[in-house]
Amino acid sequence: MYRLRLFGHVLHHFFKNRELDELYVSIAIKSFAESMATIFVPIFLYQHGFGFKDIAFFYIIAYTMLFLVMPFGMISCKRYGIKKTIFFGILFLIIYYTILNSVANGLPYGIPALIFGISGGLYWAGFHLDFTRSVDHKKEAREFSVLRIIAMVFSSIGPLVGALFIKNISYKVTFTIVSFLLIISTLPLFLSSDARISLRKINWKRIAKADRKEKAFSYFGIGFLAAASVIFWPLVMFTVLEEIVSLGAILTGISVMMIAWYYIVGEIADRFLKPTLITGVLTYSPVWISRVLFLTPFGVLINHGIAQFSGALVDVPFVKIMYAEARRSRDKGNYFLFREMFLQFGKLAGFLLVIIFNTYLVLFLLSFAASYLYLTSLKNLKLKL
């Protein structure tokens, strides 16, 4: 019965908000495509002889470039349109996956890393502005949950499919299929007219004042956690499991279970934002200690499952805060650049720790403390909850 209600809400929403739903369809296809490969990129580098330091350098290059390019992404949204900017971002992502396999044949990894950063800077500039202008007022958490649900429905099988392709065929074929699907993901964006934004002058002073200073700490913590959870945790899972298909199966299985959970959290967070976020932090942070202590196949499974379910309690309410305050901001371009700046600072700090200590253990242990930085976003919060 609850699944029918969830499906009915999503279906009703599809016919209610065409602008947002075109973005949802694009995200659905893109999520499936990237779920086949993104999680395996650190493993690809690791299997081709790159150590933790090299992998950290790869992502330092990528995310530094992302931040440097994002202001130009904002300018592109003003000059050419939001949807065209998203398209440019996906185009560079296709180039990234097209040349990534050449790293195994001697191509310097800095080249695909730079292209990946360019892609992210353009894509996320367009995405954040598109989502902000299209989302229903006072329902940011629910709308974001629908976005996550759609992404999960279409991407849940992706890790297993990608793992099977990688094991039985090759990384090159997998990356080629991903590139083809990414081309298809751009088509829904242009079912309606594009939109341009008015943009205030972009400079460091405006960026620094575009959002609350308390949120800077939250963004830094989120970036730090992303370095640990998105890049190095899947790599650790692979080294423990020693089998890429088993990793794909675990990621797929837990993603399927998360689908209904995100919808539930979205409804709760719209009503009880602060308690949801606090509960999420208290249940999510201990997982990082557990991940260090229980590095067994069973421990990997349990830790990943708990992290995903508790992480939703953190993710959804914080995103509601972010987009609700973005809607009220008079300087949306610099608002999201503020986010991106501190987010990338957090990631770079995490990667530098890996380079300095040549291990992920310090990164994981400090992620326990970084989880609590989410709570700084609640200070001086002016939303009507």
N, C-alpha and C positions, 0 to 999 in steps of 0.2 A: 504493500500500500504506500509506504513512504517513498519507494523508488518511483511509483507512478506519479506521486505528487512532485517529486524532484524533476522528472521528465516533463510534466505538464508546465511547471514554472519556466523551465528553459525554453520549451516550445512556444509558450505565450510570449516570452520575452523576445523571441526571434522576430515576431511580427509587430512588436511594439516599438522597437528602437532600431531602425534600419542602419543608421550610421554606425552604431556600436556593434551591431551584429555582423556587418561586413568585416569589421576588424576581428570579431570572434572567429569567423570562418577562416580568415587568413591565418590567425593564430593556431587554429586547429590543425591545418595542413602543415604549417611551419613547425609546430610542436612535435608532430609525428616524425617529420623529417629529421629534426635535430635530435630527437630522443634516440634515433638509431646510431648516432655518432658522437654527440658532444661528450657524453659521459666516458667515452672510450678514448678520447684524444690524449689525456695524460697517460693512459695505458699504452697507446700506440707509441708515444715518445719513449716510454719506459722500456718497451719491448725492443726498441731499436737502439738501445744502448745509452739513452740519456738518463742521468741520475736525477735525484731530487733537486739539486741546485740548478741544473739545466731547465727542468720543468718550471721551476720558480722563475727563472729568467725569462722564459717564453711568455709567461703570463704577466710579468712586470712590463715587458715591451707592449703586450697587447692592451692592457688596461691603462697604461700611460697614454698610449695613442688614442684610446677611446675618449679619455677626458679631453685631450687636446683637440680632437675633431668635433666633439659635441657642440661647441659654440657655432661652428660652421654648419652643423646640422640644424641649429635653431635659425640661423640666417637663411638656410635653404628652405625651411618651412615658411618663412616670410616671403621669400622671393619666388620660389617654384611651387610651394604647396606642401601640406603635411603628408599626403599620400605618396607624392612623388619622392619625398625624402625617405619615407619608409622603403619605397621601391629601390632607391639607390643603395640603401643599407643592405637589403637582401641581395642585390646584385653583387656587392663586394663580398658578401658571405658565400655566394656561389663560387666566386673566384678563389676564396680561401679554401673551400673544400676541394676545388679542382686541382690546386697545386700542393695541398698538404701532404699527399702521399710521396711527393718528390723529396721530402725531407729524408726519407729512407735511402734515397739515391744521391745524397750529398748536398741538396739545397739547404742553405743556412736557415735554421728555424726562425730567425728573426724576420724573414720576409713574409711567411704566412701569418706570423704573429702581428706584424704591422697591419696587414690587410684585415685581419680579424678585428683589430682595434678600430680601424676606419669604419668597418661595417657596423660595429656596435655604437659608435658615436653618432652616425647618421640615423640608424634604426631607432634607437631609444629616444633620441630627440623627437622624432616624429610620433612614436608610440605614446609617450607620456602626454604630449599635447593633444593627440587624438582622443585618448581615453578620458582625459580631464574634461574636454569640451562635450563629450558624448554621454558620460555617465549620469545616471539619475541622481538628483540632489537628495541627500540624506540616506542614500542606499549604497554608499560606496563599498561597504564591506560585502553586501550581498552581490553587487555587480562584480566585484573582484573575485568572489567565490565562484560565480558562474563562469568567469573567465578561466579560473583554475580548473574547474570541473571539465569544461570543454577541452582544455589543453590535456588534462589527464585522460579523458575518455579516448582521445585520439593518439596520445603518446604512451599510454600504459603498456601497450604491446611492443612499442618501439625498441626498448633495450634488449628484449629477447630476440626480436627479429634481427636487429643489428648484430648481436652476438653470434647468431647462427650464420649470418652472411660472412662475418669476419672469420669465424672458425672454418667454415666449409668452402669459402671462396677467397675473399681477400679484403683488406682495408680499401684498396683502390676502387673495387666495384661498389662497396658500401658507400664511399664518399661520392661516387658518380650518381648513384640512386638518390642520395640525399640532395644533391645539386638539382636534379630533375624535379623533385618534389618542391624544392624551394621556388623554382620558376612558377609552378602551378599556384603556390601560395600567394603570389602577387596579384593574380587575376581578380579575386573578390574585391580588392581595394578600389577598383575603378568602376564598380557597378553604379556608383553615384558620383556627383561632382566633387572635385577636390576643394580644399579650403586653405586659405592663407591666414597667417596670424599677424597681429600687430606686435611689434617687438621693440622694447626699450633698448637703449644702448647697453652693450655687454662690456663690463670691465670688472676687475677684481674687487673694487670697492662695492659695486652694486651686488655682485655675487655674494660677498660676505654679509651683506645686510638684507638679503632676499628672504631669509627664513630665520626662525628662532635659533639661538646659539645652542639651546638644549638638544635640538635635533641633530646638530653636528656630531655630538657624542654618539647618538643612536646610529647615524649613518656610518660613522667610523667602525662601530661594533659590528654592524651588519656586513660591512666590507671584510672585516677581519674574519668573521664567521664564514663568509662565502669562500675565502681562500682555503679554509679548512674543510668545509662540507662539500663544496662543489668540485674542487680540484683534487685535494689530497685524500679525502675519505674514500672515494671510489677506488683510488689507486691502492690504498691500504686494504680495502675489501678484496681486491684482485690478488694481492700478494698473500693474503690469508687463505682464500678459497683456491687459488692456483688454477682456476678454470673460468674462462670468460663466459661460457654459456650459463654456468651456475650463477655468476654475478648478474647476468641479464635476467635470469628467471626470478631472482630475489627482487630486483628493482621493479620488474613488471608486476609481480604478485602484490607487493606492498602498494604500488601505485593504484592498482584496481581497488584495493580496500579503502584508499584515501578519497575516492570520488564522492561518496555520500557524506563523508566526514567534513569535507570542505564546505558543503552546502549548509550543514548544521552549524558549523562555526560561524559562517557568514551571517546567519539569522541571529545567533547569540551576540556576536560582536556589534551589530547595529543597535542592540538594546543595552548591552552591558559591556561597553568597550574596555574600561579600566580593569574590571575583574578578570575579563578574558585574557588581556595582555599579561597581567600579573601572574595568573595561573599558568600561562604558557611559559613564561620565563622560569618559574620555579620548577616546572617539570622538564623543561628542555635543557637547562644548564647542567644538571648532574650527568647527562648522557655523555658529555665530553670526558669526564673522569672515567666513566664506565668503558668508553671506547679504548682507553689506554690500558685498562686492567684486564679486559676480557677479549683478547684477540684470538678467538677461536671461530670456526665456522658458525657454531650456534650463537656465540656472542655477537658476531657480525650481524646475523639475522635479527636478533632481538634488539640490539642497539639501533640498527637502522629503522626498524619499525617504530620504536618508541620516539626516536628523533623526528620522524615524519609526522606522527600524530600530534606530538607536543609542539612541533614547529609550526603547525597550522594555527595553533592558538596564539602564537606570536605574530606570525606573518599577516594574517587577515586583519586584525585590529590595527596593526601599525600601518598597513597600506591604506586603511580607511582614514587614519589621521593624515597621511601624506596627501592623498588626493582631495580630501575635504578642504585642507588648508591651501592646496594648489588652486582649487576652484575660487577661493576667496582672495587669492593673491592678485595684485595689480601688475606683477612683474613675473609672469609665469616662466619666461625664458631663463632668467637668472635664478628663479626658484629651483628649477630642476638642475641647473648647473651647480648650485649650492649642494644639492643632494649628491650629484655625481662627483664633485670634488672630494667630499669627505668619505664617500663610499670607496673611491679609488685609493685614498690615503690609507684606509683600513686594510684593503687588499694588499697594497704594497708593503705595509707593516708585517702582515702575515707571511708574505713571500720572502721578505728580508730575513725573518726569523729562520725560515727553512734554509736559506743560503748560509747564514751565520753558523747554525748548529748542524747543518746537513742531516736533519731529521725532522719528522713531522711531530714528534712527541711534545716539544715545547709549545708548538702551535696549538695542539689539541688541549693541553693543560690550560693555557691562557684563554682558550675559547670558553671555558667555564666562566671566567670573569667577564669576558666580552659580552656574553649573553645578557648580563644585567644592564648593559648600556641601552637596551631597548627602553628601559623604564624612564630614562631621562626625558624621553619624548612626552611624558605625561606632565612634566613640570611646566607651569604657565600655559597649559593647554586651554584654548579659548573656545573650543567647539561646544555647541549646545548638545549635551549627551542625554 
